[in-house]
Amino acid sequence: MKKIIALFMLVMMVGALVAGCGGNDVKKEDASKKKIVVGLDDNFPPMGFKDENDKIVGFDIDLANEAAKRLGREVEFKPIDWSSKEAELSSGRIDVLWNGLNITEKRKENMLFSEPYMECKQLIFVPKGSPIQGEADLKGKVIGMQSASTAEENFEADTNLQASIKEVKKYPDCIAAMMDMEAGRVDAIITDEIVGRYYMGKSPDKFVALEAPVGPVGDFGIGFRKDDTNLQAEVQKVLDEMKKDGTTAKISTKWFGKDITK
């Protein structure tokens, strides 16, 4: 009888072990096929924004959709408070930041990046007819910028600029800053060249972009959690494929009229 009980227990243990191994395989498979949640500022045209039908569209949106398609995974675009982007990413509420995210040394401390895919400059935008011709002319002026943006990081690192201006106003997104300048509440704004020129193109007779960059010229990249090396490698692989087969160039031409990717 004891031998029968012992044999029964051995069979049960082997069965549990096999089931456990099978369960881990399923979990691994599920993890590789789960939905990718993309966090973004949904008012950052033409990288990611809501169109007239309230649908999120843009250059980065097209890139992410194509990448997810090639990975065989669903993708969800989740608007977030851009000033809380690092917290959203580290908490797991989103999987990636894919929305004109400038690669900086400060951000590298908290996240993993893809390879750069587009150059990024911070420019000064002013109303047409403004006497401001360059950074030196911002002395005594009221300037605007997006909170938690690269423009803000550069501004905080430039003590001379901080000391020279009259006031800095910060906004939840670049479009709000542009609209406030149009209303005359700020003298100039500093923002990403791409979004600034896109907005300027809607009203070409109202704004001027000053060509000299403010702060270092950077690059856009996709941000991942520090420990999410698998997802970073998967996405980078398909991005490399998209670059090689011309898909990235086609998407860039759709949104910018030419291929401006790296």
C-alpha positions in Angstrom: 0.0 0.0 0.0 2.8 2.4 0.9 4.4 1.7 -2.5 1.2 2.6 -4.3 0.9 5.8 -2.3 4.5 6.7 -3.0 4.0 6.0 -6.7 0.9 8.1 -6.8 2.6 11.0 -5.2 5.6 10.7 -7.6 3.2 10.8 -10.6 1.4 13.9 -9.1 4.7 15.7 -8.6 5.9 15.0 -12.2 2.5 16.1 -13.5 2.7 19.4 -11.5 6.3 20.0 -12.8 5.3 19.5 -16.4 2.2 21.7 -16.0 4.3 24.4 -14.4 6.8 24.3 -17.2 4.0 24.5 -19.7 2.5 27.4 -17.8 5.8 29.3 -18.0 5.9 28.8 -21.7 2.4 30.1 -22.1 3.3 33.2 -20.0 6.4 33.8 -22.1 4.4 33.5 -25.3 1.7 35.8 -24.0 4.3 38.4 -22.9 5.8 38.4 -26.4 2.4 39.0 -28.0 0.7 41.3 -25.5 -0.5 44.8 -26.5 2.0 47.6 -26.6 0.8 50.7 -24.8 2.3 53.9 -26.3 2.3 57.0 -24.1 2.2 60.3 -25.9 1.4 64.0 -25.8 -1.7 64.0 -28.2 -1.2 67.7 -29.0 2.2 67.5 -30.7 1.7 67.7 -34.4 2.8 66.3 -36.7 4.4 63.6 -34.5 1.2 62.6 -32.7 -2.1 64.5 -32.4 -5.9 64.3 -32.7 -7.4 65.1 -36.1 -10.8 66.6 -36.8 -12.4 63.3 -36.2 -10.7 63.0 -32.7 -8.5 60.2 -34.1 -4.8 60.1 -33.0 -2.7 60.4 -36.1 0.9 61.5 -37.0 4.3 60.5 -38.1 5.2 58.6 -34.9 1.7 57.0 -34.9 2.3 55.6 -38.4 5.7 54.3 -37.4 4.4 52.6 -34.2 1.4 51.1 -36.1 3.7 49.6 -38.7 6.2 48.3 -36.1 3.4 46.7 -34.1 2.0 45.1 -37.2 5.3 43.5 -38.1 5.6 42.3 -34.5 2.2 40.7 -34.6 1.0 42.8 -31.7 -1.8 45.2 -31.0 -0.9 48.8 -30.1 -2.8 51.3 -27.9 -2.1 55.0 -28.0 -2.6 56.5 -24.5 -2.5 60.3 -24.0 -0.6 61.2 -20.9 0.5 64.3 -19.0 3.9 64.9 -20.6 5.3 66.3 -17.4 4.7 62.9 -15.7 6.0 60.7 -18.6 8.8 59.1 -16.6 6.4 58.1 -13.9 3.9 56.7 -16.4 6.7 54.6 -18.0 8.3 53.3 -14.8 4.9 52.4 -13.2 4.0 50.2 -16.2 0.9 52.2 -17.1 2.6 52.6 -20.6 5.2 50.4 -22.3 7.0 53.0 -24.4 7.2 56.8 -25.0 7.0 57.3 -28.7 6.2 60.9 -29.5 9.0 63.2 -30.6 11.0 62.3 -27.4 14.4 64.0 -27.4 17.3 61.8 -26.2 19.1 63.5 -23.4 21.7 62.4 -20.9 19.2 63.3 -18.1 16.5 61.0 -19.6 19.0 58.2 -20.1 19.3 58.0 -16.4 15.7 56.8 -16.2 15.0 55.1 -19.4 16.3 53.0 -22.3 16.3 54.4 -25.8 16.1 53.2 -29.3 18.6 54.3 -31.9 18.0 57.9 -32.9 15.6 58.2 -35.9 15.3 62.0 -36.5 17.3 65.2 -35.7 15.7 67.6 -33.2 16.4 71.3 -32.8 15.0 73.8 -30.4 14.2 77.1 -32.1 12.8 80.5 -31.1 9.5 81.4 -32.7 8.2 85.0 -32.7 5.2 86.9 -34.1 5.9 88.3 -37.6 7.3 91.8 -37.3 8.8 91.2 -33.9 12.1 93.0 -33.2 13.5 89.8 -31.7 16.2 88.5 -34.1 18.1 86.1 -31.9 18.6 84.8 -28.4 20.3 88.0 -27.2 17.1 89.9 -28.0 15.1 87.9 -25.4 16.5 90.1 -22.7 13.7 91.6 -20.7 11.1 89.6 -22.7 8.4 87.1 -21.7 9.0 83.7 -23.2 7.0 80.5 -23.3 7.8 76.8 -23.5 6.3 73.4 -22.7 6.7 72.0 -19.2 9.1 69.0 -18.9 10.2 69.6 -22.5 13.7 69.7 -24.0 13.3 73.4 -24.3 12.8 73.6 -20.5 15.8 71.4 -19.8 18.0 73.6 -22.0 16.6 76.8 -20.4 17.2 75.5 -16.9 20.8 74.7 -17.8 21.4 78.2 -19.3 21.8 80.6 -16.3 22.6 83.6 -18.5 19.3 83.2 -20.4 17.4 82.8 -17.1 18.9 85.9 -15.7 18.2 88.0 -18.8 14.5 87.4 -19.4 11.6 89.1 -17.7 9.4 86.0 -17.2 9.0 82.4 -18.4 5.6 80.9 -18.9 5.2 77.1 -19.1 2.4 75.3 -20.9 1.1 71.7 -21.0 1.9 71.5 -24.7 3.6 73.4 -27.5 0.3 74.4 -29.2 -1.0 76.1 -26.1 2.2 78.1 -26.0 1.9 79.1 -29.7 -1.7 80.2 -29.2 -0.7 82.3 -26.2 2.0 84.0 -28.3 -0.6 84.6 -31.1 -2.8 86.3 -28.4 0.1 88.5 -27.4 0.7 87.1 -23.9 4.3 86.1 -24.6 6.9 87.7 -26.8 8.5 84.5 -28.0 8.4 80.7 -27.5 11.1 78.1 -27.6 10.0 74.7 -28.9 10.9 71.8 -31.1 11.5 72.9 -34.7 9.2 70.3 -36.2 6.1 71.1 -34.2 6.7 74.8 -34.3 7.1 74.8 -38.1 4.0 72.6 -38.5 1.9 75.1 -36.5 3.5 78.1 -38.3 2.5 76.5 -41.6 -1.1 76.8 -40.6 -0.7 80.6 -40.3 2.4 81.5 -42.4 1.7 85.2 -42.2 1.7 85.3 -38.4 4.9 83.7 -37.2 8.7 83.6 -37.9 11.2 80.9 -37.0 14.7 82.1 -36.0 17.1 79.7 -37.6 19.8 79.6 -34.9 19.2 76.6 -32.6 18.8 77.2 -28.8 20.9 74.7 -26.9 22.5 71.6 -28.4 21.0 69.9 -31.5 19.6 66.5 -30.4 17.8 63.5 -31.7 14.4 61.9 -31.3 14.2 58.3 -30.0 11.7 55.9 -28.5 11.8 55.5 -24.7 11.5 52.2 -22.9 11.7 51.1 -19.2 15.3 50.6 -18.2 14.9 46.8 -17.7 12.7 46.2 -20.8 15.6 45.2 -23.0 13.5 42.6 -24.9 10.9 45.0 -26.1 13.6 47.5 -27.0 15.4 44.9 -29.1 12.2 43.7 -30.8 11.1 47.2 -31.8 14.6 48.2 -32.9 14.8 45.2 -35.1 11.6 46.1 -37.0 12.6 49.7 -37.2 15.9 48.7 -38.9 13.9 46.6 -41.3 11.5 49.5 -42.0 14.4 51.8 -42.7 16.1 49.3 -45.0 13.0 48.5 -47.1 12.0 52.2 -47.5 8.9 52.1 -45.3 10.2 54.8 -42.9 11.1 57.0 -45.9 7.5 56.7 -47.2 6.0 57.6 -43.9 8.4 60.6 -43.6 7.5 61.8 -47.1 3.8 61.6 -46.2 4.2 63.9 -43.2 7.1 66.2 -44.2 7.2 66.1 -47.9 10.6 64.3 -47.9 12.6 61.8 -45.9 14.1 63.7 -43.0 14.8 60.6 -40.9 18.3 59.4 -39.9 
